[in-house]
Structure formats: C-alpha cells, structure tokens
Amino acid sequence: MKPRRALVVAILGAILVLFVVVPAVMSLARGGGAACFADSACPLSAINPCVRHPSFAVVGRCAFGIR
C-alpha cells in the first residue's frame, strides 16, 4: 500500500505544480505592475486591472506600474 500512496501523493503534487505554481510564475513574469490577487489590489483599479497570463492563474500583475 505504501508505494501506491507515494504515487498518489506524487500525482497530486504534479497537478498542483502544473495548475497553480507554473501559471502563477508565468503570470508574475509578465508585466511591470505590482503582484495582485484581485483588481481591488491595484491602484486606480477601474483603469488598472489585475492581469493574469494565462487567465486561470491564481496571481497576476497590475496592468500598469502605478505607485
């Protein structure tokens, strides 16, 4: 049973990396604005939305680097 449990843990870890970590890193690598989880985290959010690439990423960057 232990090898099967290790396989399940490895598969779940790979899924987490594939669907959360990699998209988050890709999203943060693009753009110069601050990191954001929601539009409200960005200054002047009406014109400066939180942009995610790919769109399903958990985090993104504010469209513009307004300070």
Biopython code that builds the backbone (N, CA, C, O; Angstrom):
import numpy as np
from Bio.PDB.StructureBuilder import StructureBuilder

atoms = [
    (1, "MET", "N", (0.806, -1.205, 0.000)),
    (1, "MET", "CA", (0.000, 0.000, 0.000)),
    (1, "MET", "C", (0.851, 1.273, 0.000)),
    (1, "MET", "O", (0.431, 2.294, -0.545)),
    (2, "LYS", "N", (2.027, 1.222, 0.598)),
    (2, "LYS", "CA", (2.845, 2.431, 0.681)),
    (2, "LYS", "C", (3.299, 2.954, -0.681)),
    (2, "LYS", "O", (3.253, 4.165, -0.900)),
    (3, "PRO", "N", (3.738, 2.089, -1.612)),
    (3, "PRO", "CA", (4.119, 2.613, -2.935)),
    (3, "PRO", "C", (2.942, 3.286, -3.648)),
    (3, "PRO", "O", (3.127, 4.290, -4.336)),
    (4, "ARG", "N", (1.750, 2.745, -3.488)),
    (4, "ARG", "CA", (0.564, 3.341, -4.108)),
    (4, "ARG", "C", (0.277, 4.720, -3.504)),
    (4, "ARG", "O", (-0.073, 5.657, -4.222)),
    (5, "ARG", "N", (0.426, 4.836, -2.189)),
    (5, "ARG", "CA", (0.204, 6.126, -1.516)),
    (5, "ARG", "C", (1.219, 7.157, -1.994)),
    (5, "ARG", "O", (0.867, 8.314, -2.220)),
    (6, "ALA", "N", (2.473, 6.749, -2.149)),
    (6, "ALA", "CA", (3.512, 7.651, -2.642)),
    (6, "ALA", "C", (3.209, 8.102, -4.063)),
    (6, "ALA", "O", (3.447, 9.256, -4.417)),
    (7, "LEU", "N", (2.687, 7.195, -4.872)),
    (7, "LEU", "CA", (2.316, 7.542, -6.252)),
    (7, "LEU", "C", (1.180, 8.567, -6.267)),
    (7, "LEU", "O", (1.208, 9.517, -7.049)),
    (8, "VAL", "N", (0.197, 8.374, -5.415)),
    (8, "VAL", "CA", (-0.925, 9.324, -5.327)),
    (8, "VAL", "C", (-0.422, 10.692, -4.887)),
    (8, "VAL", "O", (-0.819, 11.709, -5.455)),
    (9, "VAL", "N", (0.429, 10.726, -3.901)),
    (9, "VAL", "CA", (0.994, 11.997, -3.431)),
    (9, "VAL", "C", (1.805, 12.661, -4.543)),
    (9, "VAL", "O", (1.711, 13.875, -4.723)),
    (10, "ALA", "N", (2.584, 11.907, -5.277)),
    (10, "ALA", "CA", (3.379, 12.457, -6.376)),
    (10, "ALA", "C", (2.482, 13.009, -7.478)),
    (10, "ALA", "O", (2.766, 14.073, -8.029)),
    (11, "ILE", "N", (1.414, 12.307, -7.804)),
    (11, "ILE", "CA", (0.486, 12.779, -8.834)),
    (11, "ILE", "C", (-0.212, 14.058, -8.383)),
    (11, "ILE", "O", (-0.325, 15.005, -9.162)),
    (12, "LEU", "N", (-0.678, 14.100, -7.146)),
    (12, "LEU", "CA", (-1.324, 15.322, -6.622)),
    (12, "LEU", "C", (-0.353, 16.492, -6.598)),
    (12, "LEU", "O", (-0.732, 17.620, -6.913)),
    (13, "GLY", "N", (0.888, 16.236, -6.231)),
    (13, "GLY", "CA", (1.908, 17.290, -6.245)),
    (13, "GLY", "C", (2.162, 17.816, -7.650)),
    (13, "GLY", "O", (2.301, 19.022, -7.853)),
    (14, "ALA", "N", (2.221, 16.909, -8.614)),
    (14, "ALA", "CA", (2.431, 17.315, -10.003)),
    (14, "ALA", "C", (1.262, 18.131, -10.527)),
    (14, "ALA", "O", (1.465, 19.103, -11.255)),
    (15, "ILE", "N", (0.044, 17.751, -10.170)),
    (15, "ILE", "CA", (-1.140, 18.508, -10.578)),
    (15, "ILE", "C", (-1.113, 19.903, -9.969)),
    (15, "ILE", "O", (-1.421, 20.882, -10.648)),
    (16, "LEU", "N", (-0.748, 20.000, -8.700)),
    (16, "LEU", "CA", (-0.649, 21.300, -8.033)),
    (16, "LEU", "C", (0.373, 22.195, -8.729)),
    (16, "LEU", "O", (0.110, 23.371, -8.982)),
    (17, "VAL", "N", (1.524, 21.637, -9.032)),
    (17, "VAL", "CA", (2.560, 22.402, -9.727)),
    (17, "VAL", "C", (2.078, 22.832, -11.105)),
    (17, "VAL", "O", (2.272, 23.979, -11.506)),
    (18, "LEU", "N", (1.456, 21.921, -11.823)),
    (18, "LEU", "CA", (1.013, 22.194, -13.186)),
    (18, "LEU", "C", (-0.081, 23.253, -13.248)),
    (18, "LEU", "O", (-0.065, 24.099, -14.142)),
    (19, "PHE", "N", (-1.023, 23.222, -12.322)),
    (19, "PHE", "CA", (-2.175, 24.110, -12.398)),
    (19, "PHE", "C", (-2.114, 25.328, -11.478)),
    (19, "PHE", "O", (-2.947, 26.225, -11.608)),
    (20, "VAL", "N", (-1.155, 25.386, -10.556)),
    (20, "VAL", "CA", (-1.056, 26.544, -9.653)),
    (20, "VAL", "C", (0.296, 27.226, -9.765)),
    (20, "VAL", "O", (0.361, 28.421, -10.053)),
    (21, "VAL", "N", (1.363, 26.496, -9.544)),
    (21, "VAL", "CA", (2.697, 27.092, -9.475)),
    (21, "VAL", "C", (3.166, 27.607, -10.836)),
    (21, "VAL", "O", (3.589, 28.759, -10.940)),
    (22, "VAL", "N", (3.100, 26.788, -11.870)),
    (22, "VAL", "CA", (3.585, 27.198, -13.196)),
    (22, "VAL", "C", (2.802, 28.402, -13.737)),
    (22, "VAL", "O", (3.422, 29.367, -14.183)),
    (23, "PRO", "N", (1.448, 28.380, -13.714)),
    (23, "PRO", "CA", (0.715, 29.563, -14.182)),
    (23, "PRO", "C", (1.011, 30.818, -13.353)),
    (23, "PRO", "O", (1.089, 31.917, -13.902)),
    (24, "ALA", "N", (1.175, 30.662, -12.043)),
    (24, "ALA", "CA", (1.486, 31.820, -11.206)),
    (24, "ALA", "C", (2.839, 32.419, -11.582)),
    (24, "ALA", "O", (2.972, 33.640, -11.667)),
    (25, "VAL", "N", (3.829, 31.583, -11.805)),
    (25, "VAL", "CA", (5.159, 32.065, -12.190)),
    (25, "VAL", "C", (5.102, 32.736, -13.559)),
    (25, "VAL", "O", (5.703, 33.792, -13.760)),
    (26, "MET", "N", (4.380, 32.125, -14.502)),
    (26, "MET", "CA", (4.243, 32.723, -15.834)),
    (26, "MET", "C", (3.552, 34.081, -15.740)),
    (26, "MET", "O", (3.953, 35.037, -16.404)),
    (27, "SER", "N", (2.520, 34.157, -14.916)),
    (27, "SER", "CA", (1.749, 35.385, -14.773)),
    (27, "SER", "C", (2.599, 36.492, -14.150)),
    (27, "SER", "O", (2.537, 37.643, -14.582)),
    (28, "LEU", "N", (3.378, 36.149, -13.150)),
    (28, "LEU", "CA", (4.204, 37.147, -12.473)),
    (28, "LEU", "C", (5.388, 37.577, -13.336)),
    (28, "LEU", "O", (5.911, 38.679, -13.163)),
    (29, "ALA", "N", (5.809, 36.732, -14.247)),
    (29, "ALA", "CA", (6.950, 37.066, -15.098)),
    (29, "ALA", "C", (6.603, 38.134, -16.127)),
    (29, "ALA", "O", (7.499, 38.802, -16.643)),
    (30, "ARG", "N", (5.326, 38.307, -16.433)),
    (30, "ARG", "CA", (4.897, 39.285, -17.431)),
    (30, "ARG", "C", (4.409, 40.550, -16.743)),
    (30, "ARG", "O", (3.790, 40.485, -15.681)),
    (31, "GLY", "N", (4.683, 41.689, -17.342)),
    (31, "GLY", "CA", (4.165, 42.959, -16.825)),
    (31, "GLY", "C", (5.043, 43.554, -15.747)),
    (31, "GLY", "O", (5.867, 42.868, -15.142)),
    (32, "GLY", "N", (4.852, 44.850, -15.516)),
    (32, "GLY", "CA", (5.690, 45.531, -14.538)),
    (32, "GLY", "C", (4.946, 46.021, -13.326)),
    (32, "GLY", "O", (5.544, 46.630, -12.439)),
    (33, "GLY", "N", (3.636, 45.766, -13.265)),
    (33, "GLY", "CA", (2.853, 46.221, -12.123)),
    (33, "GLY", "C", (3.072, 45.350, -10.905)),
    (33, "GLY", "O", (3.758, 44.330, -10.969)),
    (34, "ALA", "N", (2.487, 45.757, -9.808)),
    (34, "ALA", "CA", (2.605, 45.002, -8.560)),
    (34, "ALA", "C", (1.861, 43.680, -8.668)),
    (34, "ALA", "O", (0.917, 43.556, -9.449)),
    (35, "ALA", "N", (2.285, 42.687, -7.882)),
    (35, "ALA", "CA", (1.577, 41.407, -7.836)),
    (35, "ALA", "C", (0.198, 41.629, -7.236)),
    (35, "ALA", "O", (0.042, 42.437, -6.320)),
    (36, "CYS", "N", (-0.810, 40.913, -7.750)),
    (36, "CYS", "CA", (-2.176, 41.100, -7.272)),
    (36, "CYS", "C", (-2.944, 39.786, -7.325)),
    (36, "CYS", "O", (-2.632, 38.895, -8.116)),
    (37, "PHE", "N", (-3.957, 39.684, -6.464)),
    (37, "PHE", "CA", (-4.868, 38.557, -6.466)),
    (37, "PHE", "C", (-6.234, 38.969, -7.016)),
    (37, "PHE", "O", (-6.993, 38.135, -7.509)),
    (38, "ALA", "N", (-6.537, 40.278, -6.925)),
    (38, "ALA", "CA", (-7.826, 40.797, -7.387)),
    (38, "ALA", "C", (-7.629, 42.217, -7.896)),
    (38, "ALA", "O", (-6.643, 42.870, -7.553)),
    (39, "ASP", "N", (-8.564, 42.700, -8.713)),
    (39, "ASP", "CA", (-8.472, 44.049, -9.270)),
    (39, "ASP", "C", (-8.368, 45.113, -8.173)),
    (39, "ASP", "O", (-7.664, 46.110, -8.335)),
    (40, "SER", "N", (-9.069, 44.897, -7.062)),
    (40, "SER", "CA", (-9.088, 45.902, -5.997)),
    (40, "SER", "C", (-7.714, 46.123, -5.367)),
    (40, "SER", "O", (-7.503, 47.129, -4.690)),
    (41, "ALA", "N", (-6.773, 45.193, -5.582)),
    (41, "ALA", "CA", (-5.425, 45.339, -5.031)),
    (41, "ALA", "C", (-4.574, 46.317, -5.833)),
    (41, "ALA", "O", (-3.502, 46.719, -5.382)),
    (42, "CYS", "N", (-5.045, 46.703, -7.027)),
    (42, "CYS", "CA", (-4.273, 47.588, -7.892)),
    (42, "CYS", "C", (-4.705, 49.036, -7.712)),
    (42, "CYS", "O", (-5.900, 49.309, -7.601)),
    (43, "PRO", "N", (-3.744, 49.980, -7.681)),
    (43, "PRO", "CA", (-4.107, 51.392, -7.618)),
    (43, "PRO", "C", (-4.922, 51.784, -8.844)),
    (43, "PRO", "O", (-4.653, 51.310, -9.948)),
    (44, "LEU", "N", (-5.903, 52.635, -8.658)),
    (44, "LEU", "CA", (-6.796, 53.065, -9.744)),
    (44, "LEU", "C", (-7.363, 51.842, -10.470)),
    (44, "LEU", "O", (-7.285, 51.746, -11.695)),
    (45, "SER", "N", (-7.930, 50.915, -9.706)),
    (45, "SER", "CA", (-8.357, 49.628, -10.245)),
    (45, "SER", "C", (-9.349, 49.729, -11.400)),
    (45, "SER", "O", (-9.459, 48.794, -12.193)),
    (46, "ALA", "N", (-10.074, 50.845, -11.513)),
    (46, "ALA", "CA", (-11.027, 50.974, -12.626)),
    (46, "ALA", "C", (-10.316, 50.970, -13.980)),
    (46, "ALA", "O", (-10.865, 50.492, -14.972)),
    (47, "ILE", "N", (-9.095, 51.504, -14.017)),
    (47, "ILE", "CA", (-8.349, 51.547, -15.281)),
    (47, "ILE", "C", (-7.085, 50.683, -15.241)),
    (47, "ILE", "O", (-6.361, 50.589, -16.232)),
    (48, "ASN", "N", (-6.829, 50.062, -14.109)),
    (48, "ASN", "CA", (-5.602, 49.289, -13.924)),
    (48, "ASN", "C", (-5.940, 47.912, -13.347)),
    (48, "ASN", "O", (-5.677, 47.663, -12.170)),
    (49, "PRO", "N", (-6.512, 47.021, -14.146)),
    (49, "PRO", "CA", (-6.949, 45.728, -13.620)),
    (49, "PRO", "C", (-5.791, 44.773, -13.327)),
    (49, "PRO", "O", (-4.661, 44.974, -13.771)),
    (50, "CYS", "N", (-6.107, 43.746, -12.578)),
    (50, "CYS", "CA", (-5.163, 42.657, -12.313)),
    (50, "CYS", "C", (-5.167, 41.754, -13.540)),
    (50, "CYS", "O", (-6.200, 41.175, -13.876)),
    (51, "VAL", "N", (-4.033, 41.627, -14.209)),
    (51, "VAL", "CA", (-3.938, 40.876, -15.457)),
    (51, "VAL", "C", (-3.205, 39.571, -15.190)),
    (51, "VAL", "O", (-2.131, 39.551, -14.588)),
    (52, "ARG", "N", (-3.809, 38.482, -15.653)),
    (52, "ARG", "CA", (-3.212, 37.153, -15.475)),
    (52, "ARG", "C", (-2.959, 36.517, -16.840)),
    (52, "ARG", "O", (-3.847, 36.504, -17.692)),
    (53, "HIS", "N", (-1.759, 35.995, -17.049)),
    (53, "HIS", "CA", (-1.414, 35.253, -18.271)),
    (53, "HIS", "C", (-0.760, 33.955, -17.848)),
    (53, "HIS", "O", (0.390, 33.989, -17.410)),
    (54, "PRO", "N", (-1.405, 32.839, -17.949)),
    (54, "PRO", "CA", (-2.719, 32.560, -18.520)),
    (54, "PRO", "C", (-3.837, 33.042, -17.610)),
    (54, "PRO", "O", (-3.607, 33.314, -16.432)),
    (55, "SER", "N", (-5.021, 33.147, -18.139)),
    (55, "SER", "CA", (-6.140, 33.750, -17.416)),
    (55, "SER", "C", (-6.555, 32.957, -16.186)),
    (55, "SER", "O", (-7.177, 33.519, -15.284)),
    (56, "PHE", "N", (-6.231, 31.666, -16.120)),
    (56, "PHE", "CA", (-6.632, 30.873, -14.955)),
    (56, "PHE", "C", (-5.583, 30.893, -13.832)),
    (56, "PHE", "O", (-5.727, 30.179, -12.840)),
    (57, "ALA", "N", (-4.532, 31.707, -13.986)),
    (57, "ALA", "CA", (-3.509, 31.800, -12.946)),
    (57, "ALA", "C", (-4.113, 32.375, -11.661)),
    (57, "ALA", "O", (-5.055, 33.166, -11.711)),
    (58, "VAL", "N", (-3.573, 31.979, -10.532)),
    (58, "VAL", "CA", (-4.068, 32.436, -9.237)),
    (58, "VAL", "C", (-3.673, 33.886, -8.998)),
    (58, "VAL", "O", (-4.479, 34.669, -8.495)),
    (59, "VAL", "N", (-2.462, 34.250, -9.345)),
    (59, "VAL", "CA", (-1.982, 35.617, -9.144)),
    (59, "VAL", "C", (-1.668, 36.251, -10.490)),
    (59, "VAL", "O", (-1.528, 35.564, -11.502)),
    (60, "GLY", "N", (-1.562, 37.566, -10.483)),
    (60, "GLY", "CA", (-1.225, 38.288, -11.686)),
    (60, "GLY", "C", (-0.450, 39.540, -11.349)),
    (60, "GLY", "O", (0.095, 39.681, -10.254)),
    (61, "ARG", "N", (-0.409, 40.448, -12.307)),
    (61, "ARG", "CA", (0.237, 41.737, -12.095)),
    (61, "ARG", "C", (-0.747, 42.833, -12.487)),
    (61, "ARG", "O", (-1.563, 42.653, -13.391)),
    (62, "CYS", "N", (-0.665, 43.963, -11.803)),
    (62, "CYS", "CA", (-1.462, 45.119, -12.178)),
    (62, "CYS", "C", (-1.024, 45.517, -13.586)),
    (62, "CYS", "O", (0.161, 45.456, -13.913)),
    (63, "ALA", "N", (-1.977, 45.922, -14.411)),
    (63, "ALA", "CA", (-1.682, 46.220, -15.809)),
    (63, "ALA", "C", (-0.617, 47.295, -15.951)),
    (63, "ALA", "O", (0.212, 47.226, -16.859)),
    (64, "PHE", "N", (-0.625, 48.284, -15.070)),
    (64, "PHE", "CA", (0.346, 49.376, -15.122)),
    (64, "PHE", "C", (1.054, 49.503, -13.800)),
    (64, "PHE", "O", (0.463, 49.253, -12.749)),
    (65, "GLY", "N", (2.304, 49.886, -13.837)),
    (65, "GLY", "CA", (3.093, 50.038, -12.619)),
    (65, "GLY", "C", (2.863, 51.364, -11.918)),
    (65, "GLY", "O", (3.804, 52.141, -11.758)),
    (66, "ILE", "N", (1.646, 51.641, -11.497)),
    (66, "ILE", "CA", (1.313, 52.897, -10.802)),
    (66, "ILE", "C", (1.726, 52.765, -9.346)),
    (66, "ILE", "O", (1.419, 51.767, -8.694)),
    (67, "ARG", "N", (2.416, 53.762, -8.844)),
    (67, "ARG", "CA", (2.833, 53.714, -7.438)),
    (67, "ARG", "C", (2.164, 54.804, -6.646)),
    (67, "ARG", "O", (2.392, 54.922, -5.442)),
]
sb = StructureBuilder()
sb.init_structure("model")
sb.init_model(0)
sb.init_chain("A")
sb.init_seg("    ")
for serial, (resi, resn, name, xyz) in enumerate(atoms, 1):
    if name == "N":
        sb.init_residue(resn, " ", resi, " ")
    sb.init_atom(name, np.array(xyz, "f"), 0.0, 1.0, " ", f" {name:<3s}", serial, name[0])
structure = sb.get_structure()
